[in-house]
């Protein structure tokens, strides 16, 4: 009986080692595929960096211009809100609190 259990244990250990080896091989293949994909992504990002390198110098000027545009649009929004509130008053429509301009 002891010999039978020893053989079963040895077979079980061999099966376990084979299953673990197959699993690790499949994991390795998946990781290698992921590595290739990440390499392609890295190469693509490097190309984007190279193509957009010249834009860095113009970004501060662009931000300044857009800040001015934002201020102008805020002023325009205030004027439009005032005109809307005025027209609503002329037309006899109720003016809600968020439409009123101080």
C-alpha positions as CSV (number, residue, x, y, z in Angstrom):
1,X,0.0,0.0,0.0
2,X,2.8,2.4,0.9
3,X,4.5,1.7,-2.4
4,X,1.2,2.4,-4.3
5,X,0.9,5.8,-2.5
6,X,4.5,6.6,-3.2
7,X,3.9,5.9,-6.9
8,X,0.7,8.0,-7.0
9,X,2.5,10.8,-5.2
10,X,5.4,10.7,-7.6
11,X,3.0,10.7,-10.6
12,X,1.0,13.6,-9.1
13,X,4.2,15.6,-8.5
14,X,5.3,15.0,-12.2
15,X,1.8,16.1,-13.4
16,X,1.9,19.1,-11.2
17,X,5.4,20.1,-12.5
18,X,4.2,19.7,-16.1
19,X,1.1,21.8,-15.6
20,X,3.1,24.5,-13.9
21,X,5.7,24.4,-16.7
22,X,3.0,24.7,-19.4
23,X,1.3,27.5,-17.5
24,X,4.5,29.4,-17.1
25,X,5.3,28.9,-20.8
26,X,1.9,30.4,-21.8
27,X,2.4,33.3,-19.4
28,X,5.8,33.9,-20.9
29,X,4.3,34.0,-24.4
30,X,1.6,36.4,-23.3
31,X,4.2,38.7,-21.7
32,X,6.4,38.7,-24.8
33,X,3.3,39.7,-26.9
34,X,2.6,42.5,-24.5
35,X,6.2,43.6,-24.6
36,X,6.1,43.7,-28.4
37,X,2.9,45.8,-28.3
38,X,4.4,48.2,-25.7
39,X,7.5,48.5,-27.9
40,X,5.3,49.5,-30.8
41,X,3.4,52.0,-28.7
42,X,6.8,53.4,-27.5
43,X,8.0,53.8,-31.0
44,X,4.8,55.6,-32.0
45,X,5.1,58.0,-29.1
46,X,8.7,58.7,-30.1
47,X,7.5,59.5,-33.6
48,X,4.8,61.8,-32.2
49,X,7.4,63.5,-30.0
50,X,9.6,64.1,-32.9
51,X,6.8,65.5,-35.0
52,X,5.6,67.9,-32.3
53,X,9.0,69.0,-31.0
54,X,8.8,72.3,-32.9
55,X,5.4,73.2,-31.3
56,X,6.9,73.6,-27.9
57,X,8.3,77.1,-28.7
58,X,4.9,78.4,-29.8
59,X,2.8,77.1,-26.9
60,X,3.3,80.1,-24.5
61,X,2.3,82.6,-27.2
62,X,-0.7,80.4,-28.1
63,X,-1.7,80.3,-24.4
64,X,-1.5,84.1,-24.1
65,X,-3.6,84.6,-27.2
66,X,-6.2,82.1,-26.0
67,X,-6.3,83.8,-22.6
68,X,-7.1,87.0,-24.4
69,X,-9.8,85.3,-26.4
70,X,-11.3,83.8,-23.2
71,X,-11.5,87.2,-21.6
72,X,-13.1,88.7,-24.7
73,X,-15.6,85.8,-24.8
74,X,-16.5,86.3,-21.2
75,X,-17.2,90.0,-21.9
76,X,-19.3,89.0,-24.9
77,X,-21.2,86.5,-22.8
78,X,-22.0,89.2,-20.3
79,X,-23.2,91.5,-23.1
80,X,-25.4,88.8,-24.6
81,X,-26.9,88.0,-21.2
82,X,-27.7,91.6,-20.6
83,X,-29.2,91.9,-24.1
84,X,-31.2,88.7,-23.5
85,X,-32.5,90.0,-20.1
86,X,-33.4,93.3,-21.7
87,X,-35.2,91.7,-24.6
88,X,-37.0,89.4,-22.2
89,X,-38.2,92.4,-20.2
90,X,-39.4,94.1,-23.4
91,X,-41.3,91.0,-24.5
92,X,-42.8,90.6,-21.0
93,X,-41.1,87.3,-20.3
94,X,-40.1,86.6,-16.7
95,X,-36.4,87.0,-16.2
96,X,-34.9,84.2,-14.1
97,X,-32.2,85.0,-11.5
98,X,-29.3,83.5,-13.6
99,X,-30.3,85.7,-16.6
100,X,-30.1,88.9,-14.6
101,X,-26.9,90.9,-15.0
102,X,-25.6,93.0,-12.1
